[in-house]
Amino acid sequence: MPSLTFDNVTKSFGKFTVINDFSAEIDENEFLVLLGPSGCGKSTMLRMVAGLTEISSGELKFGDEVVNDLTPKQRGIAFVFQSYALYPHMSVRSNIAFPLLMDNFRWWHHIPFVGGAVRRQLMKRSDIKDKVERTAEMLELTDYLDRRPKALSGGQRQRVAVARSIVREPSIYLFDEPLSNLDAKLRMQMRAEISALHARVKKTFVYVTHDQVEAMTMGTRIAVMNGGVIQQLGTPRDIYETPANVFVARFIGSPPMNIFAATLTDDGLSVDGVPVTNSHHIAHVLRSRDLQGVSVGIRAEKFSVLTSPVFTDPDALSFAAHTMLLEHLGAETVVGFKAGQAPERVDVGAAASHQLHYARIPGEQHYEIGANCQVRFKDSDIHLFHPETGERIER
Ligand code: ATP
């Protein structure tokens, strides 16, 4: 049985629909990443799972129980936010124990002095002590239990925030961009730690991010969202290798997948008006579907860029192009190019980056800007998308 089911879940704020008919089944132990641009509705989805935002229509189930009307507390979830407000005057131990103490608090414990005494008593209770220590161990915080948050690094503080939200041993773990306030190195370390936590607790994780590296490295499945609609739900590999539409193809991958406007010619196909050799197979696909044009997608790493083509490859497709931009990244070079021969004077400054196509090639190859070249690729590296709807065309 799936641990989390979204059944036509819709959320509107007034007339504005933020989530439109979201349906998905998430299995026990899955690490689902909700990925998409700012404002696409990721946090709203997570807040609906947590019970912090009401669902407008549709059903949300934990196991076989409909939870639409359950309070956040009744749902038994852990929620880790982007900004982790730890209590600065409390030790790491007390911060982690806090949710357990609150579960045992009664109204009169809020009376001054009474609360402090009750808290100290509760901290000595063996079940609470055990849970705090077990959670601290899981997040490698045992050595820091008696420190205050200000004596911890950013990554350690974020681990305390994670510990605090999981100490109640929830069945579902929710994360809302928990790493976006950390620097690149810490983010990498925390990515590995959250994946390790998932492997240890073996529960369902739902993780919101707009960072494709986090999505690709951590998720067992990714839901790519845009405008409140799931564009594709699949494994990181599925999404990279068989994107469902142009949006997904461009959202995942760096640089984004190249998309060429291609049209049928007598001999095959042309891209951006430049003939493509050996393209009769694709032309055949277009004719069989009554299409005069198509969007051709090719990943940057699938191109070879040849400035002096000394050999011919009978199986490769190719077209003439000229280089416009070079980014040396060490191990590889990103070559920005335009289809067609170089004009007499190449105005490099005039080329807006979004007008270029990109190839990623080994760093040891050298190029000049403004040079004519031949761009080669294989038939199997081509993705076809409908020119109007942008949907993938299976061949
Ligand atoms: P980000 O990555 O920037 O956090 P997001 O994908 O998490 O974005 P949401 O926070 O879910 O996006 O917001 C989705 C849309 O819903 C946005 O257009 C937002 O303005 C709108 N929205 C969110 N909360 C409310 C609200 N309480 N009232 C009205 N509109 C809202």
Residues whose N, C-alpha, C, O or C-beta is under 5 A from the ligand:
A	BS01	ATP	F13 V18 P37 S38 G39 C40 G41 K42 S43 T44
